[in-house]
Amino acid sequence: MNANTKRLPRKRFVLVVFVGGLLFILYTTLNPFSFNFAAHTWRDLLAGFVFLPSSVLDFLCNILLFIPFGFGLAALIDGRGWSSQRVTFAVAVCGFSLTLLVETLQNFLPYRQPSVTDMLTNTAGALVGLGCLRSWQTRSWTPSGLSSILSGPGVVLSGVAVYVLVLLLIAYELAAGAGLSAWDASYELLVGNEAGGERPWLGTIGDVVFLDRALSLDEAHRLLEDPQAFALSDELRAFYPLADGGLQDKSGQQPALVWHTEEGRSPSTGEWPLDGSDWLVSSGAVSDLSRSLQSSSQFTLRLTANPTTVDQSGPARLVTNSGGTESRNFTVGQDGTALVVRLRNNMAGDNGTSPQSAFPNLFDGSGPVKLGLIFDGLSLTLVSSNSTNSRFIEYVPGITFLDALLPFLGSYWRVTDERIFQWLARLFFYVCMLLPLSFLLTRPEIRRWPKAPALFLYLVLLLGVPLLLELAMVYPLGRAPRPLNILIAMLITIFVGWLITPRHVRRRKPEEAAGTVPWQADGDGPDAAQDRV
């Protein structure tokens, strides 16, 4: 950068931006400053760090937070005559050191959780501040000026690396948000009502079976027909043979069920059906069941339900592992003809209602329905005796992304197995996440690169990013990549890139699309040629 273009802001302005940015960082990240420097070992400090941020929007906030700091620091260092490489290195090191200090101090604050992701995005924010300074120095705020700066291979590859990192962290968080987390092992298992008796269900419930693995569809249908099909499996976590009047867990791992009535009586096992005045509750917390399902982040539940009427709401509790109407690990209930499922995780909250899942038109009042619910960490599948087809709700990536991005949906919004909605949510996720990738692939400046580097970049971005995105979503839950989602991501990248490219640009030659034609590169134009004539 020559002396004419390397212009620095006034020193007073730089100091205000740098000091103000630093103070703002310290205030927002360390407030309320109530440190408790109790004895901490290095192992305790390292264990305090988590990988995930608090929300998807947290990525953007962490980047924006460090931009003024990076801008001011870069201007102060640049005034000392350092080379661009040294300035970039110094800003990155100082940004990382500051966020490392802040995140470490958060170990000693209440209600603060240090995060590795915060450190990465904060450092990226400092580098973005440096980029803002460079653009200010060269007065390259015009589209052509910015295009000239951003088209260099080094800048492009650095930007791609940051973009892919942020993309993978978002995908990882969305997947982890749908997994079963923060379960309370002190809850009891209840059948036919809530702990306080506020959500009675009317009808008869048959065998209740829990496994800590997501069965295949063939296995689930086998379990549907024979509740003892996995009686000898190591994955069996609970088996209550209610159809035979048995209240003991045949797996021998959970406490027995006992009768609870409003009058405090304990009727015999023969008093069926449930009429709202009595229900079943485990004689103690089903801690082993809760921990097993949380640890595997998947389960299969089999039960038989024969409602007295379809006019039940609340939802009326079929089976629940909860501490009341506002907190639960899981709940399976009836709301009219629909089966409603609430799961506790980072996405749906402690109440499992944001969102809650529903399978409409399941109960028709014609008789008992055998149900099999399969949760694999990414989706919830229902198989039932009154339908030969399975029904499913895919949470990751579409629904989890929609829930994180649109908090105004409220605390009690519901998703169903409606395919159109799930497809729209999935497409919305990929369009939002891959729009920068589509824009980059269509930049005419890249077409001016040598063919080999340009072709390599196109292949890596078009094939590699969708694959990495899918791996980031399935890795936290130990699931296999879904080829359909990879294909969808690739097609959306291509389609959106084609859509945002103006028609007249598509028809240009590479050098014309880049804004450079031979006579312009030689410093000779049509007028000059005419003058020579």
CORWOFEN-V749958 format. One record per backbone hydrogen bond with DSSP energy under -0.5 kcal/mol. NH is the residue of the N-H (numbers start at 1). CO is the residue of the C=O. If there is no record, write none. Layout:
nh=(NH;NH)
co=(CO;CO)
//
This chain:
nh=(5;6;7;14;15;16;17;18;19;20;21;22;23;24;25;26;27;28;29;30;31;33;35;36;38;45;46;47;48;49;50;58;59;60;61;62;63;64;65;66;66;67;67;68;70;71;72;73;74;75;76;77;78;79;80;81;82;87;88;89;90;91;92;93;94;95;96;97;98;99;100;101;102;103;104;105;106;107;108;109;112;116;119;120;121;122;123;124;125;126;127;128;129;130;131;132;133;134;135;136;137;138;139;139;140;146;147;148;149;150;151;152;156;157;158;159;160;161;162;163;164;165;166;167;168;169;170;171;172;173;174;175;176;177;178;178;179;181;181;185;187;188;190;190;191;192;197;201;203;203;204;206;208;209;209;210;211;212;215;220;221;222;223;224;225;226;229;231;233;236;237;238;240;241;241;242;244;245;246;250;250;252;257;258;260;262;264;271;272;274;276;279;280;281;282;283;286;287;290;291;292;293;294;295;296;297;298;299;300;301;302;303;305;306;308;309;312;316;317;318;319;320;321;322;322;323;324;327;328;329;330;331;332;333;334;335;336;338;339;340;340;341;342;344;345;345;346;347;349;352;353;354;354;355;356;356;357;358;359;360;362;363;364;369;371;372;373;374;374;375;375;376;376;380;381;382;383;385;387;391;393;395;395;396;399;400;401;402;403;404;405;406;409;410;415;417;422;423;424;425;426;427;428;429;430;431;432;433;434;435;438;439;440;441;442;443;446;447;447;448;449;454;455;456;457;458;459;460;461;462;463;464;464;465;465;467;468;469;470;471;472;473;474;475;476;477;478;478;479;483;485;486;487;488;489;490;491;492;493;494;495;496;497;498;499;500;501;502;506;507;508;513;514;515;516;520;521;522;523;524;529;530;531;532;533)
co=(2;2;5;10;11;12;13;14;15;16;17;18;19;20;21;22;23;24;25;26;27;30;33;108;36;41;42;43;44;46;114;55;56;56;57;58;59;60;61;62;63;63;64;64;66;67;68;69;70;71;72;73;74;75;77;78;77;83;84;85;86;87;88;89;90;91;92;93;94;95;96;97;98;99;100;101;102;104;105;106;109;50;115;116;117;118;119;120;121;122;123;124;125;126;127;128;129;130;131;132;133;134;135;136;135;142;143;144;145;146;147;149;152;153;154;155;156;157;158;159;160;161;162;163;164;165;166;167;168;169;170;171;172;173;174;175;175;179;344;183;184;322;188;320;280;318;194;192;201;274;306;304;240;207;302;238;300;235;213;216;217;218;219;220;221;222;226;228;230;233;210;210;208;239;248;240;241;242;241;239;248;249;247;281;279;277;261;268;270;203;278;260;191;258;189;256;187;285;286;287;288;289;290;291;292;293;293;375;211;373;209;371;369;204;202;202;310;334;199;332;332;190;330;188;320;327;327;324;350;321;321;342;319;340;316;338;312;335;359;333;338;357;331;329;343;349;179;177;345;349;348;348;355;413;353;413;341;415;339;358;337;337;362;305;303;383;301;372;381;299;373;374;379;393;374;391;372;370;384;382;380;378;393;378;394;395;397;398;399;400;401;402;406;407;356;358;418;419;420;421;422;423;424;425;426;427;428;429;430;431;434;435;436;437;438;440;443;443;444;445;446;450;451;452;453;454;455;456;457;458;459;459;460;460;461;463;464;465;466;467;468;469;470;471;472;474;474;475;474;481;482;482;483;484;485;486;487;488;489;490;491;492;493;494;495;496;497;500;502;503;505;509;510;512;511;517;517;518;520;519;525;526;527;528;529)
//
